[in-house]
Amino acid sequence: MKILLFDVDGTLIRAGGAGRKALNRAAEKLYGKKHACSELSLAGRTDLYNFGQTYRVATGKKPTRAAVEKLHREYLKTLPYFVRAAIRNGSYHVPPGLKALLKHLSRDKRVLLGLGTGNMEQGARIKLEPSGFNAYFLFGGYGSDSFHRPVLLKKAVVRARKLAHAQFAPSDVYVIGDTPLDVSAGKKAGFKTIAVGTGFSTWPELVASKPDHLARNYKDIKTWLNWFELN
């Protein structure tokens, strides 16, 4: 069996910056600081890191776990509004070919589809809901699991083992993401990596990250199946 771990933002969907907007709004409401995370690089990082950095910018204080959780709760109250706004203004997108690929993979009994995302789980599910993809992903590794992406990816595999009552070799796990940080995390975890040019990194940046495989999008299903050794 193969474990396929997909990142969310930029990889499965683009939500028109809903996450950043919601985090800015949450920080403004709690601390009175506007645009607290506007200058931060959020892509490819975990929510634990992003929320902590936003708290630091907004307050000038070192973030605590309690402070991060409070900011997280406020963020979740705001996020659905910005996701709906992205749908209304046409900035919510699903990459070309992805729906067909996921539909195909979901029917293959050799495949376990999971999330490997820096988002907290509830935030990830809110972002994915309009795409209809939530039903495909029964488990995952999330930003609440660790500050460090390799750790949350390994956590996803532990959950896959419990779900399938099976063991998996590292070579059976694939990490699919749109940033060099996704590739780096997959490599550090000992898994195979696929970078896809549907998100927030430039093509030269993805090439330089040296993933095992590299694709512009998901249109060529046969090639993706070959990479997953499912043909």
C-alpha positions in Angstrom: 0.0 0.0 0.0 1.0 3.6 -0.6 0.5 6.5 1.8 0.0 9.8 -0.1 0.3 12.9 2.1 -1.0 16.1 0.5 -0.3 19.6 1.7 -3.4 21.9 1.7 -2.6 25.5 0.8 -1.3 25.8 -2.8 -1.3 22.1 -3.2 -5.0 21.0 -2.9 -6.6 24.4 -3.0 -5.9 28.1 -3.1 -8.2 30.1 -0.9 -7.4 33.6 -1.9 -5.3 34.3 1.2 -8.2 33.4 3.5 -5.8 32.0 6.1 -3.6 35.1 6.3 -6.6 37.4 6.3 -8.3 35.5 9.1 -5.1 35.5 11.1 -4.7 39.3 10.6 -8.3 39.8 11.7 -7.9 37.6 14.8 -4.8 39.4 15.9 -6.4 42.8 15.3 -9.4 41.8 17.4 -7.4 40.4 20.3 -4.5 42.8 20.4 -5.5 45.9 18.3 -2.6 45.4 15.9 -3.5 45.6 12.2 -1.8 43.5 9.5 0.2 41.6 12.1 1.1 38.7 9.8 1.1 40.6 6.5 4.9 40.7 6.2 5.5 37.2 7.5 6.3 34.2 5.2 3.6 31.7 6.1 3.7 29.3 3.2 5.1 25.8 4.0 5.3 26.5 7.8 3.1 25.2 10.6 0.3 27.1 12.2 2.0 26.7 15.6 4.9 28.7 14.1 2.8 31.2 12.2 0.5 31.9 15.1 3.4 32.3 17.4 5.2 34.8 15.1 2.0 36.7 14.6 1.5 37.0 18.4 5.1 38.2 18.7 4.6 40.9 16.0 1.2 42.0 17.5 2.3 42.2 21.1 6.1 42.3 21.2 6.0 39.4 23.6 7.3 35.8 23.5 4.4 33.5 22.5 3.2 30.9 25.0 1.1 27.8 24.1 -1.9 29.4 25.8 -1.5 32.6 23.8 -1.2 30.7 20.6 -4.3 28.6 21.4 -6.3 31.8 22.1 -5.3 33.2 18.8 -6.1 29.9 17.1 -9.6 29.9 18.5 -10.2 33.5 17.3 -8.8 32.6 13.9 -11.2 29.7 13.5 -14.1 32.0 14.2 -13.0 34.3 11.4 -11.7 31.8 8.8 -15.1 30.6 7.3 -16.0 34.2 6.4 -12.8 34.7 4.4 -13.2 31.3 2.7 -16.7 32.2 1.6 -15.4 35.6 0.5 -12.8 33.9 -1.7 -15.6 31.8 -3.3 -17.7 34.9 -4.0 -14.8 36.9 -5.5 -13.5 34.0 -7.6 -10.2 33.6 -5.8 -10.9 30.1 -4.5 -9.2 27.6 -6.9 -8.7 23.9 -7.3 -5.6 23.0 -9.4 -6.1 21.6 -12.9 -6.5 17.8 -13.0 -6.7 17.4 -9.2 -10.3 16.3 -8.9 -9.9 13.6 -11.5 -6.6 12.3 -9.8 -8.2 12.2 -6.3 -11.3 10.5 -7.6 -9.1 7.8 -9.3 -6.8 7.4 -6.2 -9.8 7.1 -3.8 -11.0 4.0 -5.7 -7.6 2.2 -5.5 -7.5 -0.1 -2.5 -3.7 0.2 -2.5 -3.8 3.8 -1.6 -4.3 5.7 1.7 -4.9 9.4 1.1 -3.9 11.7 4.0 -3.1 15.3 4.7 0.4 16.5 5.6 -0.2 20.1 6.4 1.0 22.9 8.6 -2.7 23.8 9.2 -4.4 22.9 12.4 -6.9 20.2 11.4 -10.0 22.3 11.9 -8.6 25.1 9.8 -7.6 22.7 7.1 -11.1 21.2 7.0 -12.7 24.6 6.7 -10.4 25.6 3.8 -11.1 22.3 2.0 -14.8 22.1 2.5 -15.9 24.1 -0.6 -13.7 21.8 -2.8 -15.5 18.6 -1.6 -12.1 17.0 -0.9 -12.6 16.4 2.9 -14.2 13.0 2.3 -11.0 11.8 0.6 -8.8 12.4 3.5 -9.6 10.4 6.6 -6.4 11.1 8.5 -3.3 13.3 8.4 -0.5 15.1 10.2 -1.4 18.7 11.2 0.2 21.9 12.5 -1.1 21.1 16.0 1.2 18.0 16.1 4.5 19.9 16.0 6.3 23.0 15.1 8.4 20.8 12.7 6.9 19.5 9.5 8.9 16.3 9.4 7.5 15.4 12.8 3.9 16.0 11.7 4.4 13.9 8.5 5.7 11.0 10.6 2.6 11.5 12.9 0.4 11.1 9.8 2.1 7.8 9.0 1.5 6.5 12.6 -2.2 7.3 12.1 -2.2 5.6 8.7 -0.8 2.4 10.3 -3.6 2.4 12.9 -6.2 3.0 10.2 -4.9 0.3 7.9 -3.6 -2.1 10.6 -0.5 -2.4 8.5 3.2 -1.4 8.4 4.7 0.8 5.7 8.2 1.3 4.5 9.4 4.9 4.1 9.6 4.2 0.4 5.8 3.7 0.4 5.1 7.2 1.7 4.9 10.2 -0.7 4.8 13.8 0.4 3.1 16.2 -2.2 3.5 19.9 -1.7 4.0 23.2 -3.5 7.0 24.7 -1.6 10.6 23.8 -1.0 9.8 23.5 2.7 7.3 20.7 1.8 10.1 18.9 -0.1 12.7 19.5 2.7 10.3 18.1 5.3 9.5 15.0 3.3 13.2 14.3 2.7 14.0 14.8 6.4 11.2 12.4 7.3 12.7 9.9 4.9 9.8 9.8 2.5 9.5 10.4 -1.3 8.7 13.9 -2.4 6.7 15.4 -5.2 6.7 19.2 -5.8 3.8 20.7 -7.8 3.8 24.1 -9.3 0.2 25.0 -8.3 1.0 27.2 -5.3 3.2 29.8 -3.8 6.7 29.0 -5.0 8.4 29.8 -8.3 9.3 27.0 -10.7 13.1 27.6 -10.2 12.6 27.4 -6.4 10.9 24.0 -6.8 13.6 22.7 -9.2 16.3 23.8 -6.8 14.6 21.9 -3.9 15.4 18.6 -5.8 12.2 16.6 -5.2 12.0 13.1 -6.4 9.4 14.2 -9.0 8.2 17.6 -10.2 5.0 18.6 -12.0 3.3 21.8 -13.2 -0.1 20.5 -12.2 -2.1 17.2 -11.9 -3.4 16.9 -15.5 -1.2 14.0 -16.5 -2.7 11.3 -14.4 -0.7 8.5 -16.0 2.5 10.1 -15.0 1.3 10.6 -11.4 0.3 7.0 -11.2 3.7 5.9 -12.5 5.4 8.0 -9.7 3.2 6.3 -7.1 4.0 2.9 -8.7 0.3 2.3 -9.2 0.2 1.4 -12.9 
